[in-house]
Amino acid sequence: MVIAEASARYTLIDLDVFKVRLRSFERIDLKNYPYTFDEFWKWKIEVETRWCHILDDGHRMETYNRLCNILPLWQTYRGVSEVRWREVLLNSLENMSEAYNQIRKYSLLEFSKVPEDALRLIWHELGRVKEKDGKRNDFGYYSIVAICKPLIFLWGQTVAFDSRVRAHFPRKYNVPKRNRWSFEDWKEVMEKIENDLKREPRVIKFFKEVSREKYGTDLYVPYGQFLDLYYWVWFDKV
């Protein structure tokens, strides 16, 4: 079965294909155990309450250590000094703690309601980690991978948008093929995804079922990660 971009039945994904690709991704990611998305997400769910979150003072270092093991496996900072990106990442996680606290309970279904100031701060803090000088870019253009790969673990609501995913995403979303994006580029694509996902109750229902099966709850459904793996695992037979 292949994706029919112009299909009237499906907008974002074909659920039958998703089921195959989900299992394929799980087998691929399991090779990195315990540094997998599932293990990170289970831990996040255990930590986060009304008062606690994974970037607060009591949990930030654990989050940082987990990301330092995971992100190189996801080829997030290729071409950047390991010592430098680790140093900048730790500082960025501290700087964005309160902004993360503001966005963490919003899902992709509510993307347009997420406080924009908080999202912009996170955009700059994660984006600068891969910059040569570790500083903010005045024009707001950063490696989209440097921002979205950490954020897919921290928040779960964005697609990672690596080159493979960008190449396979349906044309209707006008996903930039270049590596460096502006905040506005990302926001525009994400709002289109949000609008289409809200029109797919079957997909939302199934994603919640998968979340309950894998993580024991649908309180935090990683909609972005589910969509990302769908466009990253680009084959239907394993």
C-alpha positions as CSV (number, residue, x, y, z in Angstrom):
1,M,0.0,0.0,0.0
2,V,1.3,3.5,-0.8
3,I,0.2,7.0,0.1
4,A,-2.0,8.6,-2.4
5,E,-1.4,12.3,-1.9
6,A,-4.6,13.3,-3.6
7,S,-6.7,10.8,-1.8
8,A,-10.1,12.1,-0.7
9,R,-10.1,9.7,2.3
10,Y,-6.8,10.6,3.9
11,T,-5.3,14.0,4.4
12,L,-2.2,13.5,6.6
13,I,-1.8,9.7,6.8
14,D,-3.2,6.3,5.8
15,L,-3.8,4.5,9.1
16,D,-3.0,1.1,7.6
17,V,0.3,2.3,6.4
18,F,1.0,4.0,9.8
19,K,0.5,0.7,11.6
20,V,3.2,-0.9,9.5
21,R,5.6,2.0,9.8
22,L,5.1,2.3,13.5
23,R,6.2,-1.2,14.1
24,S,9.1,-0.7,11.7
25,F,10.2,2.4,13.6
26,E,10.0,0.6,16.9
27,R,12.3,-2.1,15.7
28,I,14.8,0.5,14.4
29,D,14.7,2.6,17.5
30,L,14.9,-0.4,19.8
31,K,18.5,-0.9,18.6
32,N,19.4,2.2,20.6
33,Y,17.7,1.0,23.9
34,P,17.6,2.5,26.4
35,Y,18.1,5.7,24.5
36,T,14.8,5.5,22.6
37,F,11.9,7.8,22.1
38,D,9.6,5.5,24.0
39,E,11.8,5.3,27.0
40,F,12.2,9.1,27.1
41,W,8.5,9.6,26.7
42,K,7.6,7.1,29.5
43,W,10.0,9.0,31.8
44,K,8.6,12.3,30.8
45,I,5.1,11.1,31.7
46,E,6.2,9.9,35.1
47,V,7.9,13.2,35.9
48,E,5.4,15.8,34.7
49,T,2.6,16.9,37.0
50,R,0.9,20.2,37.7
51,W,3.9,21.3,39.6
52,C,6.9,19.4,38.0
53,H,8.2,19.2,34.5
54,I,11.3,17.9,32.8
55,L,13.1,21.3,32.6
56,D,12.5,22.4,36.1
57,D,15.5,22.7,38.5
58,G,15.0,19.2,39.9
59,H,14.8,17.4,36.6
60,R,16.7,19.5,34.0
61,M,20.1,17.8,34.4
62,E,18.5,14.3,34.0
63,T,16.7,15.6,30.8
64,Y,20.0,17.0,29.6
65,N,21.9,13.8,30.2
66,R,19.2,11.8,28.4
67,L,19.3,14.1,25.4
68,C,23.1,14.0,25.3
69,N,22.8,10.2,24.8
70,I,19.9,10.4,22.3
71,L,20.5,13.4,20.1
72,P,23.8,12.1,18.6
73,L,22.0,8.9,17.7
74,W,19.5,11.0,15.8
75,Q,22.3,12.9,14.0
76,T,21.2,16.2,15.4
77,Y,24.5,18.1,15.7
78,R,26.6,16.7,12.9
79,G,29.6,18.9,12.1
80,V,29.5,20.7,15.5
81,S,32.1,20.2,18.2
82,E,30.6,17.8,20.8
83,V,32.0,19.8,23.7
84,R,30.5,23.0,22.5
85,W,27.0,21.8,21.6
86,R,26.7,20.1,24.9
87,E,27.7,23.2,26.8
88,V,25.3,25.4,24.8
89,L,22.4,22.9,25.1
90,L,22.7,22.9,28.9
91,N,22.5,26.6,29.0
92,S,19.6,26.7,26.5
93,L,17.6,24.2,28.5
94,E,17.9,26.4,31.5
95,N,17.0,29.6,29.6
96,M,13.9,28.0,28.1
97,S,12.6,26.3,31.3
98,E,9.8,28.7,31.9
99,A,8.8,28.9,28.2
100,Y,8.6,25.1,28.1
101,N,6.4,25.2,31.1
102,Q,4.0,27.5,29.2
103,I,3.7,25.2,26.2
104,R,4.0,21.7,27.6
105,K,0.3,21.1,28.1
106,Y,-0.7,22.2,24.6
107,S,-0.9,19.5,21.9
108,L,-0.5,19.8,18.2
109,L,-4.3,20.1,18.0
110,E,-4.0,23.4,19.8
111,F,-0.8,24.7,18.1
112,S,-2.4,28.0,17.1
113,K,-3.2,28.7,20.8
114,V,0.4,28.1,22.1
115,P,1.9,31.3,23.5
116,E,4.0,32.7,20.6
117,D,6.5,34.4,22.8
118,A,7.3,31.2,24.5
119,L,7.6,29.3,21.2
120,R,9.9,32.0,19.8
121,L,12.2,31.9,22.8
122,I,12.5,28.1,22.5
123,W,13.1,28.5,18.7
124,H,16.1,30.7,19.4
125,E,17.5,28.7,22.3
126,L,17.4,25.4,20.5
127,G,18.4,26.9,17.2
128,R,21.6,28.5,18.6
129,V,23.0,25.2,19.8
130,K,24.1,24.3,16.3
131,E,25.4,27.8,15.4
132,K,29.2,28.1,15.2
133,D,29.3,30.7,17.9
134,G,26.4,29.3,20.0
135,K,24.6,32.7,19.7
136,R,21.2,33.7,18.5
137,N,20.8,34.5,14.8
138,D,19.3,38.0,14.5
139,F,17.3,36.9,11.5
140,G,15.9,33.8,13.2
141,Y,17.2,31.3,10.6
142,Y,18.5,28.1,12.1
143,S,18.9,24.4,11.2
144,I,15.4,23.1,11.5
145,V,16.8,19.7,12.7
146,A,18.7,21.4,15.6
147,I,15.4,22.8,16.9
148,C,12.8,20.1,16.1
149,K,14.8,16.9,17.0
150,P,15.3,18.0,20.7
151,L,11.7,19.4,20.7
152,I,10.2,16.2,19.5
153,F,11.5,14.6,22.7
154,L,10.7,17.5,25.0
155,W,7.3,18.3,23.7
156,G,6.3,15.6,21.2
157,Q,4.1,17.9,19.1
158,T,6.4,18.9,16.2
159,V,7.6,16.9,13.3
160,A,11.4,16.7,13.2
161,F,11.6,17.8,9.6
162,D,14.9,16.1,8.7
163,S,15.8,15.9,5.0
164,R,14.1,12.6,4.6
165,V,10.9,13.7,6.1
166,R,11.0,17.0,4.2
167,A,11.3,15.1,0.9
168,H,8.3,12.9,1.7
169,F,5.9,15.4,3.2
170,P,2.9,16.1,0.9
171,R,3.4,19.0,-1.4
172,K,0.2,20.8,-0.2
173,Y,2.0,21.7,3.0
174,N,4.8,23.6,1.2
175,V,7.4,22.3,3.5
176,P,10.7,24.1,2.7
177,K,13.3,21.7,1.4
178,R,16.2,23.8,2.7
179,N,17.8,23.0,6.0
180,R,17.6,26.5,7.6
181,W,14.1,27.8,8.4
182,S,12.7,30.9,10.0
183,F,10.2,30.7,12.9
184,E,7.5,31.8,10.4
185,D,8.4,29.0,8.0
186,W,7.9,26.4,10.8
187,K,4.8,28.1,12.3
188,E,3.1,28.2,8.9
189,V,3.7,24.5,8.2
190,M,2.6,23.5,11.7
191,E,-0.6,25.4,11.5
192,K,-1.5,23.6,8.3
193,I,-0.8,20.3,9.9
194,E,-2.9,21.3,13.0
195,N,-5.8,22.2,10.8
196,D,-5.8,19.0,8.8
197,L,-5.2,16.8,11.9
198,K,-8.3,18.3,13.6
199,R,-10.3,17.2,10.5
200,E,-9.2,13.6,11.0
201,P,-11.1,12.2,14.1
202,R,-10.2,8.6,13.1
203,V,-6.5,9.5,13.2
204,I,-6.7,11.3,16.5
205,K,-8.6,8.4,18.0
206,F,-6.1,5.9,16.8
207,F,-3.1,8.0,18.0
208,K,-4.7,8.2,21.5
209,E,-5.2,4.4,21.4
210,V,-1.5,3.9,20.5
211,S,-0.5,6.3,23.3
212,R,-2.5,4.4,25.9
213,E,-1.0,1.1,24.7
214,K,2.6,2.3,24.6
215,Y,2.7,4.8,27.5
216,G,-0.3,3.9,29.7
217,T,-2.1,7.3,29.1
218,D,-3.4,9.6,26.4
219,L,-2.9,12.6,28.5
220,Y,0.3,13.4,26.5
221,V,-0.1,12.2,22.9
222,P,3.1,12.7,20.9
223,Y,1.2,13.7,17.7
224,G,4.3,15.2,16.1
225,Q,6.4,12.2,16.7
226,F,3.8,9.9,15.2
227,L,3.6,12.0,12.1
228,D,7.4,12.2,11.9
229,L,7.9,8.5,12.0
230,Y,5.2,8.0,9.3
231,Y,7.1,10.2,6.8
232,W,10.6,9.0,7.9
233,V,9.9,5.2,7.6
234,W,9.5,5.3,3.9
235,F,8.7,1.7,3.1
236,D,5.7,-0.6,3.7
237,K,7.2,-4.1,3.9
238,V,9.7,-5.2,6.5
